[in-house]
């Protein structure tokens, strides 16, 4: 049962209409919708609202954490990416903390990937004197920041908080962000009707991505015997990976890399193949930190590059 997140109701419209969702909870500006096997949280703009929305939805629906999808608009620094095009984030960076997240898409998709930076304010690549005035209130200038990293493809104000929050409830390969290009950092806010039109054009791609992942993760949970087998394997894996961490003196960050690599290998491999256990060094083979780094690289390379059948 997936949890879908959007910041705006214009982004959420295709989901509410397609799945006939009903509003079940409202917390000030945060609204939660649900029906059958799908949950939608509309949080409002910004990292704090996003984090609160994801946490509320996850606690309200404890059995709905098999897949998380963030959907919405993003500005692009690449003029060659046309307005209305759809991208999947393969790297998300919080521009305030420089913390990075790397979604691991385990199913093939035709949606092109892009790097995504999340900021606390809108990003605009223009000079101060050319920055447009707001059409609301006192016509004061909108606060914004200029892009610092020209290598990033997209910019938004929610994705990093979405990943940071969702990772508390599920694994990284179950968390993804799809973005529709809304501007090229001109500092102009698009209309809600534009967002709805772009989303309507892309809804087949969005729904295909969502339903394929929903089916993939749901199928893996249907058999009780399969669950017991998975739980046993999971328990064994944690013990062994924990011993590797101890013997190689890995930091928590390095252990996170190891876990992600192992999960990727486990998903794509024949799980009966236990040759990876050659990396389970004995207690007497404990190494210094530098050697631990080198051996960790070998293990991660094995998990990502092994030709599995």
JOBELNOR-V401081 format. One record per residue. PSI is psi as a letter, one per 30 degrees, with the letter a starting at -180 (none if undefined). OMEGA is omega in degrees with one decimal (* if undefined). Layout:
psi->{PSI:PSI}
omega->{OMEGA:OMEGA}
//
This chain:
psi->{j:l:j:k:k:l:e:l:f:e:e:f:e:e:e:e:e:e:g:h:k:k:k:f:k:k:j:c:f:k:k:k:l:l:k:c:h:k:k:k:k:j:f:l:k:l:e:e:e:e:e:e:e:e:e:e:e:e:e:e:i:f:g:g:g:f:k:k:k:k:k:a:l:k:l:k:f:j:f:f:j:l:k:f:l:k:l:k:k:f:k:k:k:j:f:e:f:g:k:k:k:j:k:j:j:f:k:k:k:f:k:k:l:l:l:k:k:k:l:f:l:k:k:k:i:l:l:e:f:g:k:l:l:l:g:k:b:g:h:l:k:k:k:l:l:k:k:f:j:f:f:k:e:l:k:a:g:e:e:e:e:e:e:e:e:f:f:f:f:a:l:f:f:g:k:l:k:k:k:k:k:f:l:h:h:f:g:k:k:l:l:e:e:e:e:e:e:e:e:e:e:g:e:e:e:e:e:e:e:e:e:e:e:e:e:e:e:e:e:f:g:e:k:e:e:e:e:e:e:e:e:e:e:e:e:e:e:e:e:e:e:e:e:e:e:e:e:f:h:k:l:e:e:e:e:e:e:e:e:e:e:e:e:e:e:e:e:f:l:j:f:f:j:g:f:f:f:f:f:i:l:l:e:f:g:k:l:l:e:e:e:e:e:e:e:e:e:e:e:e:e:e:e:e:f:k:j:l:none}
omega->{-173.6:171.0:179.5:178.4:168.5:176.1:-172.5:176.6:177.0:176.0:-175.9:-170.5:-176.8:-179.8:-179.1:-178.6:-176.3:-174.5:177.3:-176.4:178.5:177.9:-178.0:-179.5:176.6:178.2:-173.5:-177.6:-178.6:180.0:-178.8:-178.8:179.0:169.4:178.5:-172.3:-178.9:178.1:177.8:175.3:175.9:-167.4:-165.8:-173.6:171.3:-175.1:-177.2:179.7:179.2:-178.9:179.4:-179.2:179.6:-179.6:179.4:-178.9:-178.5:179.4:-179.5:179.6:-174.9:178.7:-174.5:-171.3:180.0:-179.2:179.1:179.2:172.2:-179.4:178.7:-178.3:177.0:173.1:-179.6:175.9:-177.2:-178.5:-179.4:175.1:-172.5:175.0:179.3:177.8:-177.2:178.2:172.8:-177.6:174.6:174.9:179.7:-178.8:171.9:-173.2:178.2:-175.4:-175.2:177.4:-176.1:176.2:-176.6:178.6:-179.1:-177.4:-174.0:176.4:179.5:177.7:177.7:179.2:-179.5:-178.4:179.3:173.3:-172.1:175.8:-180.0:-176.6:178.5:179.3:175.9:179.2:178.6:-177.3:-177.4:179.5:-177.4:-175.0:-180.0:-176.2:-175.2:177.8:178.0:178.7:-177.2:172.2:-172.6:179.8:176.4:-177.8:178.0:175.1:-178.7:174.0:178.2:-179.7:179.4:-174.8:-177.3:-178.7:179.6:-177.7:-172.3:177.1:173.2:-177.7:-175.7:-165.5:-177.6:177.8:176.3:179.7:-178.2:-179.7:-176.4:-177.0:175.6:-173.5:-178.7:-177.5:-174.1:-178.4:176.9:-176.0:-177.9:-179.2:175.8:-175.7:173.6:-177.6:-175.5:-177.6:177.3:175.9:177.6:-178.1:-179.4:179.2:-179.8:-180.0:177.3:179.8:177.0:179.8:179.7:179.7:179.0:-179.8:179.2:178.5:-175.1:-171.0:178.5:177.6:-179.0:-178.1:176.9:178.4:-178.1:-174.6:176.2:179.8:178.0:-180.0:-178.2:-177.1:178.6:179.9:-178.4:-177.0:-173.3:-174.3:179.9:179.6:177.2:178.6:-179.6:179.0:-179.5:-179.9:178.9:179.1:-179.2:179.3:179.5:-178.4:-179.0:179.7:-177.0:179.6:176.7:178.9:174.8:178.7:-179.0:-176.8:-179.2:178.7:-176.7:174.5:178.9:177.5:178.3:178.2:177.5:176.8:180.0:180.0:-179.5:179.2:180.0:179.6:177.9:179.2:-176.8:-178.6:-174.0:-171.5:168.1:-169.5:179.1:178.7:-176.5:-178.8:-179.7:-176.9:175.8:179.8:178.8:-177.8:180.0:-179.0:-178.6:-177.3:179.3:-172.3:174.7:-173.2:-178.3:177.9:176.7:177.7:-178.6:-179.5:176.2:178.0:178.8:-178.7:-179.0:177.5:178.8:-177.0:-176.7:-171.2:-176.8:179.1:-176.3:-179.5:*}
//
